[in-house]
Amino acid sequence: MNIHHPPRFWSKVALPLAGLYGAVARLRARLYVEAIFKTRRLDSPVVSIGNLTVGGTGKTPTAMCLASRLAGKGWRPAILSRGYGRRSLDGFPRRQVLLVSDGSKLYCSPAAAGDEPYLMGLKLAGIPVLCHHRRYLAGRWAEDHLPANLFVLDDGFQHLGLHRDFNLLLMDGAAPLGNGLALPAGPLREPARAIRRADAVLLTRCAESDRERVQPLLDRWSPRLPVFTSHFTPSRLIGPEWSDRRPITDLAGQKAVAFCGLARPEQFFHMLEDLKVRLAERIVFEDHQAYGPGELKQIESACRSRAPDILLTTEKDLVKLAGNPFQAPLLAVEISLDFHQDGLLELIEAKLATRLSGK
């Protein structure tokens, strides 16, 4: 079921639960506004990247891109992640702050960190990555032990317990609010009025012209909210050892079995089709899927029956597959974030300067 546009019968059946869910989300947000629930502040400024819908907007690649660009401007960012799906492994209990990477060395496995924090730690040179479900505690640990002077909060729009100095709201350009209903009738984590908390909106997976189409929807809740557009571009292919880098053009005409564990897997398969890949089979797993014997057997069975030239997956999935346990060559598609307009970084830095000036 596509959670952004579930079947109409399901939306009707689940509508009462969606109303209850939305009411609870509104109450929770109000309790933070009234300071009944406490919002804590770190000494260094915080940039939050999040969304209103369940999955599929590209929060992690956006967090990596902005952290890298801010580092290029002279900031010393660290990324704070919840570490969704992480387990108590490698001697790291979940209740403790986990240093995934100090910017030069990885300290744990993908299972202990969660696939997305591990991927960020693997790819971001010079940028530490930390995990804890209470991001304030991770930030305090970083302030005591690392030279960070800026925090990037990954998937933080609903993490109201931590003060943020810039709230970047990501929305899918094709379906900004899905069917407009809250969970479980639709994709919304909280009602659309939460858009008012955003300092800017970044539309992803869209054309520049989509800004004009989405602007009236955003103006209903927050007039004059800055809106930027962007798209993800497949940039190159990555092998299981991560040092194997190949041009993306190598995919054209290849027969492939593709698999992924994403919130919206159809986006991955459509991207491969646009790259002229001949998809012999598509295998869909749960988002953040851990690859055990059953999953490996399913992929290997497809390799035997389809005889593909290659196996294709995402970087998030590749980090959970040590080496290449399959008969066919295994490659992940790396994506890069391309902005259609300038100005987002400058807007963020202006808000950070206001925080640092004490105004």
PyMOL commands that set and color helices and strands:
alter all, ss='L'
color gray80, all
select helices_A, chain A and resi 8-13+15-33+59-72+110-113+115-123+135-145+192-197+210-219+248-251+265-274+293-306+315-318+344-357
alter helices_A, ss='H'
color red, helices_A
select strands_A, chain A and resi 46-51+77-81+98-101+129-131+150-154+166-172+200-204+227-238+245-247+255-260+278-284+310-314+330-339
alter strands_A, ss='S'
color yellow, strands_A
deselect
rebuild
show_as cartoon
